[in-house]
Amino acid sequence: MIASVERSQVSGVVSVPPSKSYTHRAITISALGPGGSVKRPLLSADTRATIKASEAFGAQIEGQEEELVVIGVEGRPSTPDNVIDVDNSGTTLRIMSAVAALTEGAILTGDASIRRRPNGPLLKSLSDLGAEAFSIKKNDCAPLVIRGRIRGGKTVLDGSVSSQFLSALLISCPLAENDSEIEIDGELKSRPYAEITREMLEEAGAKIETDFRRFFVEGGQSYDLGGYTVPGDFSSASYLLAAAAVTGSHLTIRGLRPSKQGDSAIVGILQEMGAKISWDREKGDLAIEGRELYGVEVDASLTPDLVPTIAVLGALAKGRTVVKNAEHVRHKETDRLHAMATELSKMGAKIKERPDGLVIEGGKLEGTIVSGHHDHRIVMALTVAGLVAGKTRIETAESVSVSYPGFFEEIARIGCNVEVREE
């Protein structure tokens, strides 16, 4: 699909979609317990992959956008009858690889992007804990083979690539026969996502002791998440907030209450850049007024999914914006540092790519044909850029279905001049 974006402003009230990260975890934890309900889930391409995988391990899941009803496996997932295809969902691949290590084994694969994403640290740790885990092509990428069950024990996990590896282990290790100890080697990137996992597991009754350098997990535990309501998604909200900020518009976003989501940092970043924000945290309403923006320096080690949004904000701000500690952003659906540098340069931005980030000299953008790189976050960020540049045509626009299926309809409703059509 191609999205054509013209200069626009936004206004009104919009509700943010539910969190993708929380939905993945709520489905998985409920499926591994006796079951329960997941209220207000995000039903996107990625989370549907987690539903399918959970069903492959024996859970039964029914429902629609308001509520999913889960009948779980009570800590005893079954060995899948077939290969598990996670489509484009890296979260599903990592978490379900660890779930597979609670069975006799499984084979997991995905689309072309998934088959390029590294999994070496997770495979090593699963093997350390008693399973046999390896890449068929011996490149640490899917297709992955998991044989046998984790028993527990000790492992050292490289934290520099993705916190999804740790989240996967934290979900599976409580259900192992013996205790497990996980030591983090180096800096744990995207730590807030691991904090979300720990928070939800503890809400389900699991015990995990940690200083975020070492994790001690008792074996032989069980889960019961019960009824769980998914919070609003700050990652998705970042595009709506940025749209108001760069166009000098007024917008109110509903459904944003404080949580452990690292991407809630977008609120402080926009305030530092010059946007006016008022946030009723108890009610969940956040109002933003776009004003002249100024460049900032952002450490993206904890918030990799904000990098495309920040790149666009920097390209339209006065002065220099620096994104640093973002080398792990290269291992997402695409190399997001390179993708944003390439596409914003096409639009006239002065942007320099560094090994671990971007340096952006703010200025003007001009509309042109750009690629979304089959990456939902690249597409949505470039849409925000198009609201100022005008005459912007974005290819691979269909990828927004991964995390925000109604994105184009929603921004059109609040005033954006956008047209989406088949190529």
Secondary structure, DSSP 4 states (H G I P E B T S, - for coil): -EEEE-S----SEEEPPBPHHHHHHHHHHHHHSSEEEEES---SHHHHHHHHHHHHTT-EEEE-SSEEEEE--TT-PPPPSS-EE-TT-HHHHHHHHHHHTTSSEEEEE-STTGGGS--HHHHHHHHHTT-EEEETTSSS-SSEEEES----EEEEEE-SS-THHHHHHHHHGGGSSS-EEEEEES--TTHHHHHHHHHHHHHTT--EEE-SSEEEE-SS-----EEEEPPB-HHHHHHHHHHHHHHT-EEEEES----S-GGGHHHHHHHHHT-EEEEETTTTEEEEE----B--EEE-SS-GGGHHHHHHHHHTSBSEEEEES-GGGGGSSS-HHHHHHHHHHHTT-EEEEETTEEEEE-------EEE-TT-HHHHHHHHHHHHHH-SEEEESGGGGGGT-TTHHHHHHHTT--EEEE--
